[in-house]
């Protein structure tokens, strides 16, 4: 299925895309150091955020839709007014690349992980809440639990570590991945933590017992990322030159979405379920309208 819309969004790789909670806008981040906001539908550029001096690796939107957070290879995390575009504050923990960011579910905190094995949490004024030395290895993913009391971190080495908040005390380590874990996502109201490693193994951890309830190895080229539909019944996998949509329940293939470039870096479903967006190395964003309709 070809995309309904396809447009050049940035002057370098698109590294992430994210719809606003009301599905009214699409936010994109790029290796060109910028963040852009696009109208939905129409896909016209509404505003551009400039302030980072290097690649923007992570974007997150606060639950109240007011604040945009960005993490960059320039070693900073920035908070912006999503509507007005004003820079609110800049935070820096260590002089290391910020690889991923996320808001806590209640919107009180912004968390970030970085190269060199650090996790950091600030409040929305930019004041530090807790810094955690996870390891000496680069981190690539983080996820807050639904109650905001636990932070999961992962990266090189394959282990997932759980930390109690706001103390930063280590709770447990989940082992089983063999290579770097590049994605962490809580689903089903926090019942499962889904982890994905660099070579394509996906694990579903039951958070009550932390048992590995299901392990799936994708028989394809390396997966770069995953995204869940709003009802969490469909999972999107970014493969080489293709996005694959599968059923979460039984892993049956829904459809393949071919992309005319090898590297797909960011994917997102709109919260209303109408749109699916993918950003890629050719600087373009591709949009499909309800691919499983």
N, C-alpha and C positions, 0 to 999 in steps of 0.2 A: 504494500500500500504506500503510494507516494504521499508526501506531506501536502496538506492544503495550502500552507504558507511556508515560504523559505526566503530569508533575507539576510544580508550581511550586516551583522550587528556591531562588530568591533574591528579594530585594525590588527588584532592578533588572536590567538586561541581564545575561544569562549570556554571558561573553566567551570562556570556554574550558572544554573538558572533556578528561579524560585518564584512561584506565584504568591501574591499577597493573600492573606486569609479570606478576603471577600471575593477572590478570583478576578478582581478588576484590573490588576496590573501584573506584568511580568518583570522581574528584576534579573539582570544578567551581570556577571562579573568576568573579567578578562585578564589575560596576560599583558594587555596594553595599559594596565594600572587603573582602569576606570570601571565604574559601575553605572549601568543604565537602567532606566525604568521605561517600560513600553506599555502602551494602551492595549487593553483587551476588550473586544476584538479590535481589528484595525491595524495593530502592531506598529503604530506610529510612536516615535521617540518623544517622551514627555519631559524627561530631565536626565541630567548626567551628573554623576558625583566624581569630582576630581580632588585628589589630596594625597593619595598613596603614591609613593615613588618607585614601586615595584609591583609585581604581579599580585592580583587580588585572588586569593585561594579559597576563601570561604565567605558566604553571605548568610545572614539570618535575619528574620523579622520578628519583632516582639509580638506577643499574643494580643496586645491592644492595638496593633497595626501602626503605632506611632513612630517606632524606632527601627532603623536599619543598622545592623552591625556588620562590619567587614573586617576580615583578617588577611594579612598580606605578607609577602616575602620581604617587605621593608621592615619587618619585625614588630609591627604595631597592629593593634585592634582599634578601630574607629567606630564611634556611634554617631549616627546622622538622624536628622529629622526626615522621616520618609516622605512626608508631604511637602515640606518646604525646601528640603535639600541642604539645610544648614548643618555644618559640622558641630556636634555637641561636645565631644571630648575625644581625646586620644590616649590610649593606654599602652604601656610597654612593660613587659615582665623581664625578659632577658633579650640579649641581642641574638635572637634566633628566629628563623622563618616560622611564621604562624601558619599552620597547615589546615586547621579546621576550627569552626566556632559554632556555638549553639546557645540559645536562650533557655533558661530554666522554664518549666511549664507555667509557673506563676508570673513569669516576666520580671522577677526581682533581680536576677543575676544573668551575667553573660559569661560563658565558659569558653576557654580556648586551649588548644594543645599545640605544641611546637616541636621543632627539631631540638635534639638534645635532651628529650625525655621530660619536658615540663608540662604540667597542666596548671592553669590559672583561672581563678574566678574573681570577677569584680562585680560591684553593684552598678546601677545605672548612672551614678554620679562619677564613676571611674575609680572609686575607692576599692582597694584590694580586700577580698573576703578571705581567700586562702590560696596559697601556692603549694603545689604538690610535686615533689621530685619522684616521678614514676620510674625512670630508669635512665640509662645513658644512651638509649636508642631513640631514634626519631619516632615521634607519634604522628598518627594520621587520622584518628577518629575519636570522637567522644559522644556520649549520650547521657542526658539526665533521665533519671527514673520519673515516673508520672507524679510521685509525691515530692519530687525535688530533693529527696534526702540521700540519694546515691548518685555518684558520677561513675560512668564506665569509660575507660580509656584503652586505646590499643594502637599498635603500630608495628614497627619492625620486631621480629622475634616471635610473633604469633600469639602471645598471651594477652588476655583481656583482664584488666584489673578493676576491681570495684572499690570505691572510696566513699566513706561516710561524710556527709556534709552537715554543717559547715566546717567540721574539724579537720577534714582531710585525712582521717585515719583509714588505713587499709582494712578492707572487709574480707576480700577473698580474691583469688586468682582463678580464672577459667582457662584451662589449657586444652589443646586439641588441634588448633590450627598449626600448620607446619611452616607457613611463611607469613609475611606481613599482613595484618588485618587492616583493611582500608575503609571499612564502613561498619557503623553500629547504628541500629534503629530499634526502638521499642515499638511493638505493635500490640493490638488487642488489649488496649487500656493497660499496657504495661505487663501483660501476662507473659510475653515472650520478648527476649532480646535477640535480634537477628544480627549475626556477624558475617562478614564476607572477607575472604582473603584474596590476595593478589592473584593467585592462580586459579580462582574460580570455585573454591569450596565455600558453601554457605551453611551456617549452623543456626538452629533454632534452640535457644536456651530457655527453659521454663524457669521463671524468676522466683517461684516459690521454693523450688528445690535446687535450682541451678544445674539441673541435669541437661545434657545434650539430647534433646528430644528427637531431633532429625538433622541429618547431615546430607547435603546434596552436593554432588560434584558435577559441574556443568561440563559436558563433553564438547567443548568449543575452545576457541582461542581465549586468551586472558580476558576476564571481565574487568571493566574499569569502574563500574558503579552499578547501583541498583536504586529503584524508587518504588514505593507502594502507592497503589490507587487509594483514593479517599476511603473506600469501604474495606480496604486491606485484603481484598479478594484477588487482586492481580498484582504481580510483581513485574517490573520492567528491568531488563538486564542490558547493559551497554556492552556489546561485543564489537569486534572489528567490522566496521562498515555496516552495522546492523544493530537495531534495538529489537529485543525479543520480549514479547509479553506472554507470561505464563500464569496459570492458576496457582495460587498459593496453596490451596487444599490438596490437589493431586498432581500438580506440576505439569498438567497437560498444556500444550502449546496453544495459545490463543491466536497470535499472528506474529509475523516478522515485519519489521519496518526498515526497509533498506535505506542506507544513508550513503551518499556518494563521496565519502571520505572515510579514512580508516579509523580515526580516533574521535570518539564521542566522549566528552568530558563531564557533562552535566545533564540531568534529566529531572523533570517534575511534572506531576499531574496537577491540574487546577483543583482546588478544594471542592468546587461544584461538580467535578467529574466530567466537564465538557471538553477540556483541552489536555493535550500532552505535548510537552516541549522538550527538545533536545538541543544542546549546544555542542559545537564541534571544533576541531582543530582548523577547519577552513574558514573560521571567523563567522560562520553562519549559525543562525537559530532556525530550526525547523519545527513546524507546528502541525499536529494532527488533531482533527476534531473527532473525539470519541472513537478511538481506533477499534474498539470491540463492539461497536454498534451493529 
